[in-house]
Amino acid sequence: MKQLLTLCFAVIGLFSGQAALAASGDSMMLQSGDFVGYSFWLISMAMSAATIFFLMESMRIGGKWSTSLNVIALVCFIAAFHYFYMREMWVTTGDSPTTFRYIDWLLTVPLQLVEFYLILAAVAAVSGGIFWRIFIGSLVMLVPGYMGEAGYLNATVGFVIGMLGWAFILYEIHAGEASKVSAASASAATQSSFTMMKWVVTVGWAIYPIGYFLGYLAGGTNVETVNIVYNLADLLNKIAFGLFIWYAANEDTSSSHG
Ligand SMILES: *C/C=C(C)/C=C/C=C(C)/C=C/C1=C(C)CCCC1(C)C
């Protein structure tokens, strides 16, 4: 209990330090009517709260599920930090915080994909190949996406290569080894969370290329659209994804206790 409180205070302290930093200086204040700015703020808070929630639940539920819950807490923690910075950048410059966004994704996308491996590894013997394939797929998806958005690569070329990376990840979780292990050996709770996570990556993640398309390929560059779409996508794809893991953890532990 004491450790839990210390941890919570450390987390809150870090976030409030960030918020104070961001709030010092008029130029960094949100202006009324800046809906993109509001969405950055809202998601900073949602990610902070989700971090604390998943950490506390990981301690309550414990056992073989604690690693998965800790990883999703880390995902939300990393995102919260980036959101504080991204909001600050957006408010002060009015530009897309593209580099921060991609640093966030580069850390959080592989961590989320590791969850597929972790939830399977909690109940079955799985090969590390699953992890490496989805990790490489995420690099192929994100690096050209960044280069296309930041102007290092033609925006259409970056988009097309990124789509191939995503397709590769989809193959692995729908038809590749990961899906086979899940179907063959996982518990009912793991299977249902695997299925829900799979659909997050298939349907929820589709919002990102739509945002990219609307922002860069549908005529001109529209930084407001890109940011609002990516922000809403992150809210859904990080927090809802985490809640599916949390749900499976709860189901699994309550059924095993009788
Ligand atoms: C927490 C952050 C997440 C889950 C970010 C996911 C990002 C994507 C699924 C990005 C996908 C893209 C493509 C499929 C094509 C190229 C452009 C990207 C990088 C936006």
The ligand as a MOL file (V3000), in Angstrom:
LIG
                    3D

  0  0  0     0  0            999 V3000
M  V30 BEGIN CTAB
M  V30 COUNTS 20 20 0 0 0
M  V30 BEGIN ATOM
M  V30 1 C -0.4200 4.9760 -29.8540 0
M  V30 2 C -0.1620 5.1910 -31.2200 0
M  V30 3 C -0.5740 4.3980 -32.2440 0
M  V30 4 C -1.3880 3.1630 -32.0060 0
M  V30 5 C -0.2030 4.7930 -33.5700 0
M  V30 6 C -0.4930 4.1320 -34.6850 0
M  V30 7 C -0.1060 4.6420 -35.9460 0
M  V30 8 C -0.4470 4.0980 -37.1590 0
M  V30 9 C -1.2800 2.8690 -37.2650 0
M  V30 10 C 0.0200 4.7660 -38.3600 0
M  V30 11 C -0.2270 4.3370 -39.6080 0
M  V30 12 C 0.2050 4.9340 -40.9000 0
M  V30 13 C -0.0290 4.1640 -42.0340 0
M  V30 14 C -0.7240 2.8470 -41.9780 0
M  V30 15 C 0.3890 4.6060 -43.4010 0
M  V30 16 C 1.4260 5.6910 -43.3720 0
M  V30 17 C 1.0780 6.7510 -42.4370 0
M  V30 18 C 0.8920 6.2960 -40.9920 0
M  V30 19 C 2.2710 6.2460 -40.3450 0
M  V30 20 C 0.0440 7.3880 -40.3370 0
M  V30 END ATOM
M  V30 BEGIN BOND
M  V30 1 1 1 2
M  V30 2 2 2 3
M  V30 3 1 3 4
M  V30 4 1 3 5
M  V30 5 2 5 6
M  V30 6 1 6 7
M  V30 7 2 7 8
M  V30 8 1 8 9
M  V30 9 1 8 10
M  V30 10 2 10 11
M  V30 11 1 11 12
M  V30 12 2 12 13
M  V30 13 1 12 18
M  V30 14 1 13 14
M  V30 15 1 13 15
M  V30 16 1 15 16
M  V30 17 1 16 17
M  V30 18 1 17 18
M  V30 19 1 18 19
M  V30 20 1 18 20
M  V30 END BOND
M  V30 END CTAB
M  END
